[in-house]
C-alpha cells in the first residue's frame, strides 16, 4: 500500500526586520534624539556623540555590535562612574590592625 500524498505547504511569510534606533536620548542634557553612534568596523571602534552638550564616549566593536549596544555600554559606564564617585574612599594605607598605644613619658619602668 502506498502512502497518502501530503499537501504541499506554502513557505511561511518572512518576518519584517524592525530597524533599531540609531539616535538616542542624552543622559546628561536629556535632549531626545541628540546622541548619534558611528560604528567603524574596519578600525573596530564606535563613537557616541551628543550634538547638544558634546558628551562623547568611545568603545570597541565587533561584527555583531549595533548602535544600541554602544548606547547601553555608555549608560553602564556612566552609572559605574557615578557609583564610584559617590562611594566613600578609604585611605590607601589603612589596615585593620589597631594602632599600638604610644609609650608614656611618666613610665617608671627604668
C-alpha positions as CSV (number, residue, x, y, z in Angstrom):
1,X,0.0,0.0,0.0
2,X,1.2,3.5,-0.8
3,X,1.3,6.5,1.4
4,X,-1.1,9.4,1.0
5,X,0.4,12.5,-0.6
6,X,0.9,15.3,1.8
7,X,-0.4,18.6,0.7
8,X,2.5,20.9,-0.2
9,X,3.0,23.6,2.4
10,X,3.4,27.1,1.3
11,X,6.5,28.8,2.6
12,X,5.9,30.9,5.7
13,X,5.9,34.7,5.1
14,X,9.2,36.2,6.0
15,X,9.3,38.4,9.1
16,X,10.0,42.0,8.6
17,X,13.1,43.2,10.4
18,X,12.3,46.1,12.6
19,X,15.1,48.7,12.2
20,X,16.8,49.6,15.5
21,X,17.2,53.2,16.6
22,X,20.4,55.0,15.8
23,X,19.6,58.3,17.6
24,X,19.1,58.3,21.4
25,X,18.3,60.5,24.4
26,X,21.3,62.1,26.1
27,X,21.9,61.1,29.7
28,X,23.3,64.5,30.6
29,X,21.3,67.1,28.8
30,X,18.1,64.9,28.3
31,X,17.5,66.0,24.6
32,X,15.7,63.4,22.5
33,X,17.5,62.0,19.5
34,X,20.6,64.1,20.1
35,X,23.0,61.2,20.6
36,X,24.3,59.5,17.5
37,X,26.5,56.5,17.3
38,X,29.0,55.9,14.5
39,X,30.5,52.4,14.0
40,X,33.8,52.0,12.2
41,X,34.0,48.2,11.8
42,X,37.3,48.4,10.0
43,X,39.0,50.2,12.8
44,X,37.0,48.3,15.4
45,X,35.8,51.5,17.2
46,X,32.5,53.1,17.9
47,X,32.0,56.7,18.8
48,X,29.0,58.1,20.6
49,X,28.4,61.9,20.5
50,X,25.7,64.2,21.8
51,X,25.1,67.1,19.4
52,X,23.8,69.4,22.1
53,X,26.2,69.0,25.1
54,X,29.1,67.4,23.1
55,X,29.3,64.5,25.5
56,X,31.5,61.7,24.0
57,X,32.1,58.0,24.5
58,X,34.3,55.5,22.6
59,X,34.2,51.8,22.7
60,X,35.5,48.7,20.9
61,X,33.2,46.9,18.4
62,X,33.0,43.6,16.6
63,X,30.9,42.4,13.7
64,X,27.8,41.8,15.9
65,X,27.8,45.2,17.6
66,X,24.8,47.5,16.9
67,X,24.4,51.2,17.9
68,X,22.0,50.2,20.7
69,X,24.8,48.1,22.2
70,X,27.2,51.1,22.4
71,X,24.4,53.3,23.9
72,X,23.8,50.6,26.6
73,X,27.6,50.4,27.4
74,X,27.6,54.2,27.7
75,X,24.7,54.0,30.2
76,X,26.5,51.3,32.2
77,X,29.8,53.2,32.2
78,X,28.1,56.4,33.4
79,X,26.3,54.6,36.2
80,X,29.6,52.9,37.3
81,X,31.4,56.3,37.3
82,X,28.6,57.8,39.4
83,X,28.6,54.9,41.9
84,X,32.4,55.2,42.1
85,X,32.2,58.9,42.7
86,X,29.6,58.6,45.5
87,X,31.3,55.8,47.3
88,X,33.4,57.0,50.3
89,X,37.0,56.4,49.7
90,X,39.1,54.8,52.4
91,X,42.7,55.8,52.9
92,X,45.1,53.6,50.9
93,X,47.5,53.0,53.8
94,X,44.9,51.9,56.3
95,X,44.9,48.5,57.9
96,X,42.5,46.6,60.1
97,X,45.1,46.2,62.9
98,X,44.8,48.5,65.9
99,X,47.4,51.2,66.3
100,X,49.7,50.5,69.3
101,X,49.4,52.9,72.1
102,X,52.4,55.3,72.4
103,X,54.7,54.8,75.4
104,X,54.0,57.2,78.1
105,X,56.8,59.5,79.3
106,X,55.9,59.2,83.0
107,X,56.7,55.5,83.0
108,X,58.7,54.2,86.0
109,X,60.0,51.0,84.3
110,X,63.7,52.2,84.5
